[in-house]
Amino acid sequence: MMNRMVITLLFGLLATLCFGQNRSQTAKRSSSMSSPIRRIDFRNFTFPLAPYEKDHFKAQSITARNGKYDNEKSHYEWRSARVGQVIYGDLTGDGREEALVPLTLEWIGANPANSSDTEFYIFTIRNDTVSPLVMADEFDDWTDYTPYRNPTDQCDGWIWGSDVKIERQVLKFNLKVGGRHCVDNGYDVTMKYRWNGSRLILIEKPLKRKAKLKSRT
């Protein structure tokens, strides 16, 4: 009889824990889906261009359709763009999410590595309207990294890609830094930013470490 009571109590406790966990997960999903910024379709959106990109694209802005833009010009006038994965998180500390939107721009150039650039926009909701918190020309991770790189190191020359996260009001960039003549995998670099009320500021020295060697088969 005692064993049955213990088993019954255990089942009851497990059911309560599972129900509470499910409610918590449901509440988180509901909260995320109710975030106003997540209702904005950035795959079908008009992006204002930074001044130097306006010269490349011969336009003040471009409109993405289904995550892409193509000016459908001839080979010598071709321009395109694609929208990357949108990252959400509270950067300003007001309890509301912002959206970080990567936009990779491409154009015809002599050197393919110099004919592509990924810009980062950060949008917020103000007065029920989506508006830029940070424009593409107001944030440049390469400029911020340059004072910390070794100019004589051929594996410390270019940023090849980045992974972005927003955690506890901190914007974290994990960069892949390499170079044209780099014989190994270059460096992994982590840079952390915080919103100071008017712009993003680097809050600590970039963490730089040698990238792990890829296995060769």
C-alpha positions as CSV (number, residue, x, y, z in Angstrom):
1,M,0.0,0.0,0.0
2,M,2.8,2.3,0.9
3,N,4.6,1.7,-2.3
4,R,1.5,2.5,-4.3
5,M,1.2,5.8,-2.5
6,V,4.8,6.7,-3.1
7,I,4.4,5.9,-6.8
8,T,1.2,7.9,-7.1
9,L,2.9,10.9,-5.4
10,L,5.9,10.6,-7.8
11,F,3.7,10.5,-10.8
12,G,1.8,13.5,-9.5
13,L,5.0,15.5,-9.0
14,L,6.3,14.6,-12.4
15,A,3.1,15.7,-14.0
16,T,3.1,19.0,-12.2
17,L,6.7,19.7,-13.2
18,C,6.1,18.8,-16.9
19,F,2.9,20.9,-16.9
20,G,4.8,23.9,-15.4
21,Q,7.6,23.5,-17.9
22,N,5.2,23.3,-20.8
23,R,3.4,26.4,-19.5
24,S,6.7,28.2,-19.2
25,Q,7.8,27.2,-22.7
26,T,4.4,28.2,-24.1
27,A,4.6,31.6,-22.4
28,K,8.0,32.2,-23.8
29,R,6.9,31.3,-27.3
30,S,3.8,33.5,-26.9
31,S,5.9,36.4,-25.6
32,S,8.3,36.1,-28.6
33,M,5.5,35.9,-31.2
34,S,3.7,38.9,-29.6
35,S,6.9,41.0,-29.9
36,P,5.9,43.8,-32.4
37,I,9.3,43.7,-34.2
38,R,8.8,40.0,-35.1
39,R,5.7,40.9,-37.1
40,I,7.9,42.9,-39.6
41,D,8.7,41.0,-42.8
42,F,12.3,41.9,-43.4
43,R,12.5,39.6,-46.3
44,N,10.1,41.9,-48.1
45,F,11.4,45.3,-47.0
46,T,12.9,48.5,-48.2
47,F,16.4,49.2,-46.9
48,P,18.0,52.6,-47.0
49,L,21.6,52.4,-48.2
50,A,24.7,53.8,-46.7
51,P,26.3,56.7,-48.7
52,Y,29.1,54.5,-50.2
53,E,26.6,51.8,-51.1
54,K,24.4,54.4,-52.9
55,D,27.3,55.0,-55.3
56,H,27.5,51.2,-56.0
57,F,23.8,50.7,-56.5
58,K,23.0,54.1,-58.0
59,A,20.0,54.3,-55.6
60,Q,18.9,55.7,-52.2
61,S,17.4,52.4,-51.1
62,I,16.7,48.9,-52.4
63,T,13.6,46.7,-51.8
64,A,14.1,43.0,-51.1
65,R,11.5,40.5,-52.4
66,N,11.5,37.1,-50.8
67,G,14.8,37.9,-49.2
68,K,16.6,39.0,-52.4
69,Y,17.2,42.0,-54.6
70,D,18.5,42.0,-58.2
71,N,18.6,45.0,-60.5
72,E,18.4,42.6,-63.5
73,K,20.9,44.7,-65.4
74,S,23.5,43.4,-67.8
75,H,26.7,41.8,-66.5
76,Y,28.6,45.1,-66.3
77,E,25.9,46.8,-64.4
78,W,24.7,44.0,-62.1
79,R,23.9,44.6,-58.5
80,S,22.2,42.2,-56.0
81,A,21.5,41.8,-52.3
82,R,20.2,39.1,-50.0
83,V,18.7,39.3,-46.5
84,G,20.4,37.1,-43.8
85,Q,19.0,35.5,-40.7
86,V,17.3,38.1,-38.5
87,I,18.5,38.2,-34.9
88,Y,16.1,39.4,-32.1
89,G,16.9,40.7,-28.6
90,D,16.5,43.6,-26.2
91,L,19.5,45.9,-26.8
92,T,18.2,49.1,-25.2
93,G,17.0,47.7,-21.9
94,D,13.4,48.8,-22.3
95,G,12.1,45.2,-22.3
96,R,11.2,45.3,-26.0
97,E,13.1,43.4,-28.7
98,E,15.1,45.0,-31.5
99,A,15.9,43.2,-34.8
100,L,19.4,43.0,-36.2
101,V,19.1,42.4,-40.0
102,P,22.2,41.4,-42.0
103,L,22.1,42.5,-45.7
104,T,24.8,41.2,-48.0
105,L,25.4,43.4,-51.0
106,E,27.2,42.3,-54.2
107,W,28.3,44.1,-57.3
108,I,30.6,43.6,-60.3
109,G,34.2,44.3,-59.4
110,A,37.7,43.2,-60.4
111,N,38.3,41.4,-57.1
112,P,35.4,39.2,-55.9
113,A,36.5,39.7,-52.3
114,N,36.1,43.4,-52.7
115,S,32.8,43.2,-54.5
116,S,30.7,41.9,-51.6
117,D,29.9,43.4,-48.2
118,T,27.5,42.6,-45.4
119,E,25.9,45.5,-43.7
120,F,24.1,45.3,-40.3
121,Y,20.9,47.2,-39.6
122,I,19.2,47.3,-36.2
123,F,15.5,48.2,-36.3
124,T,13.2,49.0,-33.4
125,I,9.5,49.9,-33.0
126,R,8.7,53.5,-32.2
127,N,5.1,54.8,-32.1
128,D,3.9,51.6,-33.7
129,T,6.3,52.2,-36.6
130,V,9.5,50.3,-37.5
131,S,12.5,52.6,-37.6
132,P,16.3,52.2,-37.7
133,L,18.1,52.3,-34.4
134,V,21.4,51.7,-36.1
135,M,22.0,52.4,-39.8
136,A,24.5,50.4,-41.9
137,D,27.0,53.3,-42.0
138,E,26.8,53.8,-38.2
139,F,28.4,50.4,-37.3
140,D,31.5,48.9,-38.7
141,D,33.1,45.9,-36.9
142,W,36.2,46.0,-39.1
143,T,37.0,49.6,-38.1
144,D,36.6,48.7,-34.5
145,Y,38.8,45.6,-34.9
146,T,41.6,47.3,-36.8
147,P,43.4,48.9,-33.8
148,Y,43.7,45.4,-32.3
149,R,45.0,43.5,-35.3
150,N,48.6,42.8,-36.3
151,P,49.2,44.6,-39.6
152,T,52.2,42.4,-40.3
153,D,50.2,39.2,-39.9
154,Q,48.9,37.9,-43.2
155,C,46.3,35.9,-41.3
156,D,44.9,38.9,-39.6
157,G,43.8,41.0,-42.6
158,W,40.2,40.5,-43.5
159,I,36.9,39.5,-42.0
160,W,35.5,36.5,-43.8
161,G,32.3,36.1,-41.9
162,S,30.6,36.6,-38.6
163,D,28.0,35.0,-36.3
164,V,25.9,37.4,-34.3
165,K,24.0,37.0,-31.0
166,I,22.2,39.3,-28.6
167,E,22.5,38.2,-25.0
168,R,21.6,40.3,-21.9
169,Q,21.6,43.6,-23.8
170,V,25.0,42.8,-25.3
171,L,25.6,42.4,-29.0
172,K,28.2,39.7,-29.6
173,F,30.0,39.3,-32.9
174,N,32.1,36.1,-33.5
175,L,34.3,36.9,-36.4
176,K,36.4,34.8,-38.8
177,V,39.5,36.8,-39.5
178,G,41.9,35.7,-42.3
179,G,43.8,37.0,-45.2
180,R,44.5,36.5,-48.9
181,H,47.8,34.7,-48.3
182,C,46.9,33.0,-45.0
183,V,48.1,29.4,-45.1
184,D,46.2,28.3,-42.0
185,N,42.7,29.2,-40.7
186,G,43.4,32.6,-39.3
187,Y,41.7,33.7,-36.1
188,D,38.4,33.5,-34.3
189,V,37.6,36.9,-32.7
190,T,34.8,37.8,-30.3
191,M,33.7,41.4,-30.0
192,K,31.1,42.7,-27.6
193,Y,29.0,45.8,-27.9
194,R,26.4,47.6,-25.8
195,W,23.9,50.4,-26.7
196,N,24.9,53.6,-24.8
197,G,21.7,55.5,-25.6
198,S,22.9,56.8,-29.0
199,R,25.2,54.3,-30.5
200,L,26.9,50.9,-30.2
201,I,30.2,50.9,-28.3
202,L,32.8,48.3,-27.9
203,I,32.8,47.3,-24.2
204,E,36.0,45.3,-24.0
205,K,39.1,44.4,-25.9
206,P,38.3,41.8,-28.6
207,L,39.0,38.2,-27.6
208,K,41.3,36.8,-30.3
209,R,42.4,33.2,-30.6
210,K,43.9,31.0,-33.4
211,A,41.3,29.2,-35.3
212,K,41.2,25.5,-35.1
213,L,42.9,23.7,-38.0
214,K,40.4,22.0,-40.3
215,S,41.0,18.3,-40.8
216,R,42.4,17.5,-44.2
217,T,41.3,14.3,-46.0
